[in-house]
Amino acid sequence: MKRVYYLSYFLCLFIAISLASCSDENNNTEIQTGVTGQSWKEGTPVELTVENVKSVSFHAAADWTASTNSSWCKLLTQKGEKGANVIKLSVATSDTQDRTSTITIKVEGYSATSFQVIQKGSTEIITEDTEINRKVEAYLSEYYLWNEEYKELTHNFTKNYEDFFYDGLGSMTTNTLDKRTYIGSDGKTYYRLYSYIQQLPSYASTRATKYVDKEPTYSFGITGITAVSIGTQTNNTIYFCIQGVYPNSPASEAGIKRGAMISLVNGQKISNSNINDFYYSMLLPDEAFSLSLTEDLLEGGSITGTQERTISSTIMACNPVILSKVKEDIEGHRIGYLVYAGFDAGFDEELFDAFKEFKSKNVTDLILDLRYNGGGHTISANLIATCIAGSASQGQVFSSQRYNKERMAKLNNKREEETFAYSNYPNLGTSLSAGDLGLSRVYCLVGEGTASSSELVINALRGIDMEVILIGEKTTGKNVGMEYTDMKIKTNTYRVVPITFQSYNAKGFGDYEKGFTPTVAMDETNPYNESGRFYIHKDYMTDKEPLYAKAIELITGKNLMPATRSVEQPMNGRTRKLPAIFRPGRDGMLRPAQPVE
């Protein structure tokens, strides 16, 4: 009996020792690797699919890094800190064969641990959308200003490329300088993104400058529209008041001018139900077609007749230099006036010609009209600012850029600086001395549509202590810019234009997301601030144009406005809010990035 007892005792002791040994072995493994609570199972590969991003979780005892031994398996998360963590994995390339990869995690102070992932071979046809979406995801993960949150998103690569781009960025919360909210006409809150993607048209561009092409697009040649309701709330006519036209365009050839009051489009009255469709078709045609526009001829606030004008959209590169002229001998001043509609670096030669003409005529003052200019290439902003300031800008900081945290870490958290391009302007391969105005003050006409590179000019000049006098309304407040890249998929080219940096001037000021407040506040459609009154846009550079007249008054002391008001008979009406419209290549603070292959 005692023998049985002792045998039982030693058997239990052996089992207890064995269990403790196994427990110690597991604990030692966890202690050795610093990884606990992992979601993957030892010996069971994590399965990946082309369409989705896979997340695996674990707890790290210290800071850690992760790596993969294959090119097809992409690690969206490559490092982290002590505590609970998630690694996101995706398939970078497709294949019809089964394949495996090993993911290795190294916790600081511990030995490495690893697990396997597998992708089952697929006969699924990879669509063009899937291909471009994966390239877009890779570019945004590296360059987007808020890439930390972006890399944590779960992506569906099978979406249409536009849905993939806008749904992803629209779902984020940290990108408040890109994702702007606004109140719609229905009182609801909406948002818009400055970042955009577009499939480039197939018609050829023209190399006009060293680095930037003139890129044609379908256009009627109308620079912008102000919508206005004339009459009472119950009985009114909605008009499109033309802000301006591009030179040598279908609109200019048809005789349409700034201030034209359009009451009918294709014989239809402009109404609440069609106003947006007409607006977009007139400003952003995407194919060749014709429009019949009925212009009401007005005099003294009354309709004296109508004029039918037919315009056909055509493929053209729109010259943003709308007007460049010198007004000589006004109270001893020679005043240059430049209406600039967009920072299109393909037209830098024409822009520089304007400044060379100003210099040759020894202008003493400059009025820079940016009221409808939504931005464009930052290099053209450098040209304008440098010519205005002249040799005083040499060697000084034009702007500096803040990138996302990862990129800034590579720069030792020092913002990348760009200097004024006085000695050598790279896009033209020349010094800008021939356009050196050497001014200490500039007068800028601005409005709600003044944004991005327009605001960059204002901020850069103020950064070197130049006096910039703003006349008009508060600007947009877009202090972030885009590094765009072109991606070729099969026969199509896609341009990806995300927000990648915030801009600062030489004094380190860059927080102007609420816009620049005008020095002299003035609404061009109601310069006298009279209730329920609307003043039709007057020709540029005339005494009746209120913002220009105010600039002349500030320069010379000569007051043109009272005489103008005595003969003006404004209409009973009010302007209407139109949707924000972004023209690819014309709006933004744009810098080209290296192409993604």
C-alpha positions, 0 to 999 in steps of 0.5 A: 500500500505504501508503494502505491502511495509513493508511486502516486506521489512521484507521478503528481510531482512529475506532472507539476514539474512538467507543467511549471517547466512549460509555463516557465518556457512560455514566460521566458519566450515572452520575456526574451521577445518583449511581445505579449498578447499577440493576435496571431497564432504560432504556426498559423500564417496570417492570410492577406488578400488584394482588396483589404488591409489586414491588422494584427495586434500585440503588446510591446514591452518597449519601442519596436520596429517591424520588417518584411522579407518580401516586396509583395507584402507591404508594412503600413506600420513599421515602428511604434512605442511601448504598449498596445500596438497594431501593425497593418499589412497589405498586398503591394503587388498581385500574383496568381501563385501562393506566396509567403512572407515573414514579418519580424518584430524587434523590441528594443532590449529583446530578441526578435520574434516573427510570424508568417503571412500568406497570400493565396494565388488569385486569378482576379483581374486587377483593374486600373482603379486598383492599380492607381489606388495602390499608387495613390495610397503609397504616395499619400502615406509618405507625403500627405501632411497628416499621413499618421492618421492616413496610414491607420485607415482601412482601404478598399482598393477596388473603389473608383479612383475618385471615391478612393481618394476623396472618401479616404481623406474625407473620413479623416479628422486631423486634416482640418487645414485641408478639409474645410467645413462650410454652411450650405444654402440649406443651412447644413454643414458640408466640407470640401477638400483642397486636395484633389485627383484628376485624370489628365486629358489626352491632348498635348501640352506645350513646353513654354518654359524650362520646367512647366508646360502650358496645359490646354483644357476645354474653356469658353474663356470666362474667368469667373461669375458673380451671381445676383438676384435683382428685384424682390424675394418673391419676384426677381431675376437671377443674373450671372455677372461676368467677372472677366474674360481671358484674352483671345478666347471664345468669350472675348471673340464673341464680345463678352466683357467684364460686367455683362449681365447674363439673364438666359442660358440656352434660352432658359432663365437662371433658377434655383434648380439650374444655377449650379449646372449652368455655373459649372458648364460655363466655367468648367466645360469638359468637352466641346459644346456651344452655349447661347447667352442672352445679355441684358443691356442695362443703363441707369439700372434699366434694361434698354435691350438684349444681345444674343451671344453664342460661344463654343468651348475650345481646347485652349491654354488660358493666359492668366495675364488679363491686363497689364498697363501703365497709367502715367502722370497721375499727380506725379505718379506712374502706376502699373496695373496688373490683373492676374487670374492664376499662377500658371507657370507655363505663362511665366514669359508673358508674366515677366514681360509685364514686369519688364514693361513696368520697369521700362516705364519707370513705374512708381507704384503698382496695383496688383489685382488678385481678387479672383486668383485662387492660386497655382504654381508657387514658382510664379508667386516667387517671380511676382514677389521678387520683381516687386521687391527687386534687389532688396529681396536677394538672398532673403527667405521667400518661404519655408515649408513644414512637412509631416512629422516623418519628413521633418525628422529627416530634416532634423525638424528644420523647415526647408527654405526657399529664397527669392529667385532674383539672381536666377529664376529657374523656370526662365533660366534668367535673372529677374533684374530686367523686371526689378521694380524695387518698390517698398509698397504694393497695393493688392486688390483682394476678395474671398477668392484670393487664395493660396499662391496669391496669399503666398505673395502677400505673406512673403513680401510682409516677411521682408518688411514690405508694406502690402496694402490690401483693398477689398474683402478678407482672403480665403486663408489657404496656408497649405500647399501641394506637391503634385505628381503624375502617375501613368497607368496603361494609357492614362495619366493621373495627377495626384495633388494632396496637401503636403506642406504648410507655408511660412514667411521669413519671420516664421508666420504661417498661421493665416488659415482665417485669411488676411483682413483687408487694410481697406474693407470694400465690397466691389458689388456694393462699395458704399455699403447700401442695403439691398444694392448691387453695382455691376462690375465695371471695366478694369482700370476705369475710374468707375471700378471701385477697388481700383479707384480706391487704390488710386486715391491711396496712392495719389490722394485723388478721390475718384469715388464721389464723382463716380457715385453721383452718376451711378444708379445701382440695381436693387439686388443682392449677390448669391453664394455660388459653390466653391470651384477649384480649377486643376492647375490654377487653384492651390499652392502647387509644387511639382514632386518627383514622379512615382513609377 
